[in-house]
């Protein structure tokens, strides 16, 4: 099992040239106030980039570490059997690792224990520490969520285009009948006229060519507009990857550089090919419209000729031609619509696969978390109970709804939370896309008018931000206090620590570091529960505490005690070793028991009482 | 011998209702929810027991609610609607106004910022060494500060991002960045107070109230006290000072941007409007009152 073996500080700062050696098992950092105990802990967190349970602890910790280093650097070495890892980090943040990434450590600052207890996010982090592939699961969830969002945005764009297509189709109207009537009228005039068979055939031929041409021109234009939007995306992507390729040059990893450069090159090719396609399309469109102009000129000449043999024939045939053109346009729109609907189906299919994957991953995560909760509850029974409920935290969802409903004229601050509770994000997006007002009315008990306002205002921009919104699981930590269990939020600060510390110590196989765990704790709890938890952990992971309480090193049977000392300018290790080391024993007696005299007086007091 | 397969037509085709009832025990919460929604239309009285039993087992909160609604419909024959508790005022002018304010400040800042930067660099070039310390530099600095205040006003009108957070942690770290001069700012508690809200908006409101309190104080023996708590359905923060006190109509005047009790060199009279705007975005309110012993008390409250 890996443990922290050594912490070394370079020549600068408050702990300049300090070297601290740790052992497996319980290590205790002791020393008067201001001797650098917290600094050592924050330096370890900083070097290992071990993270924190609350943002406050993360920022303050980093500030302190940087201040202590004062331009220098710290090196932390971990060991497991014959394998060792060494991490050096400078106050500028540059980090070098020898022998790969070191094993994880869990580090808590003073007050972080109780503030993590009342932070929903902090409690989730705590539970996630207990199952191995939490980070990997989280990464895959982010990936699936992003795929779902992208597909939803594409669907929203597509729906908008379908809507435009529909209104254009409606505007052109069903023209079959009108065209038939116009053709019949023209035919009647032609039959009565003395126009030659050839001229008649030429007229009809040019009209049907007009229809085919109009259809082709429109199809070309639709393809051009789709291509244009794809080009936009590709150009943006190319720029992004180009930047990436430049910043990758700063890395000294050749394979990465080569791969990114080759991706950039291919995107370059793709944009070139697309722009060539776009030029070809434009040329083809120009050709088609020139051909149409020519055809139009021919048919005008023909019409003039026909008009001379039959009054009104020119007028009638012009109308047929116009209607043929409209029919061509109409047919192109209908074909386009079929194409769009096929793409919509494909996108929906792609999204539902991504959604199913997302649900599965979240389900696996909740099961893992619930298993952790069950194990912890069994281990720490009856004092402590841990529970995890699925998808209970609706804050992100509510926020997404609030920002989508603003400006809709609805009271979003009251409506959004109600809506979030009543309707799941996935079904809401489905209803937004289908304008399914009735479903929303049934599910959320809204009036028809309000429901349709909700769907309309969310439709414009919000579907993608709603669909994969993170609905977090909720962790409840409870302590048996009096007749029943009480959730950690309703407990005193001291009680909160009595819940979190035993849970932390149950985290086996990695180093746990806590700055002054005894803050807010009474000695009775330290002597019974905390010490018992430390002893239970023997052989299952290193513990590093800083402390002012003699009970922790003495009753906890510390393997290693490090006493720090400071003259206010800088700090150093005054003594280090096991409990049987005489200078360690003296330091504990002076520093933690208030000296031999005070200790003797206390002993006499208890003897008198006894 | 011929093998006779059972004919598929013999197997009864499931009705939509039967399918939905079956799907209630599906592994996927999405499918269970869809089934529950379908049952709202097709369930019959005989299904009540089965649905109630499923509700007992259901873990997904949306499916639970959907099943409850199915049961309610089966029981009452009709559905309760929200019309009884609909808001008296359907039109949310506040939201519309907030969005307009946000858009307007954004637009103005977008246009004005580069213009001012251009003026500054041109003047710097023209005046050369005389720029530093000139009246022009002072005026430009003040203009930049005004833009920063406008930016805050726009931010205050932003859509809230509701999160659970520790109010104590948030207030303490905000106050550690405030320049308090000779006046001491005291916090009334250090234990964690968990609240729901948008910490950025609350900080924006609070920082302006604290700055007002500090500006009203300015004396060595004056002090500013910040206290907070969460009580039935509401969270509050109060800022107490014993300074010069506020004019009676401070709060109503605050809705008219630009009114200030401070002199030329002070802020822009945007402090209180920013606080008001930020808290209104959370459906909360700001209360200002004089204290008996002098000074004033400013409070922000928002629903939980």
Interface residues (C-beta under 8 A of the other chain):
Chain A: X54 X56 X59 X114 X115 X117 X118 X119 X120 X121 X355 X356 X359 X363 X389 X390 X391 X392 X393 X395 X398 X399 X402 X403 X405 X406 X407 X408 X409 X410 X411 X412 X413 X414 X418 X421 X422 X423 X424 X426 X427 X439 X442 X443 X444 X445 X446 X447 X450 X489 X493
Chain B: X27 X28 X29 X30 X33 X34 X37 X40 X41 X59 X60 X61 X62 X65 X66 X69 X79 X80 X81 X82 X83 X86 X87 X89 X90 X91 X92 X95 X96 X98 X99 X159 X160 X161 X162 X163 X164 X165 X166 X169 X173 X191 X192 X194 X196 X282 X283
